[in-house]
Amino acid sequence: MVLPYIEAYERAFRLNDLYSQYSANLIHASIIIYDTWTYEAPKGAAIARLKYTYGYGYAQGDRQVEADSPTIYASYYIDEAVVHRRVIRGHQEDESKLVPDPTEGGLPVECF
């Protein structure tokens, strides 16, 4: 149940970020989620992580620029009061570990 939520949240977060950077010049954007994980969490909470990349195109004068992201890992801690998010860029050799750990330095992105 938490995985669809963080997938949708991360898609919206990334698309909003791209739109804030390029506004009307943003032509298209896509996000490809490669993997998701859930981890043990305190009672009433959830911890999950996803691995993805994104691509986008934007207008710059008379030409169109295409760009791709590096691999991104976004981790979330969610409970009844807050959503914490933490992100790192770049491929990880050992994907079994919770890196980045949203309980250590994760930024609150939603409060309920």
Helices and strands as residue ranges (DSSP letters): H 2-22, G 23-25, E 26-39, E 46-60, E 63-68, E 72-78, E 82-89, E 107-111
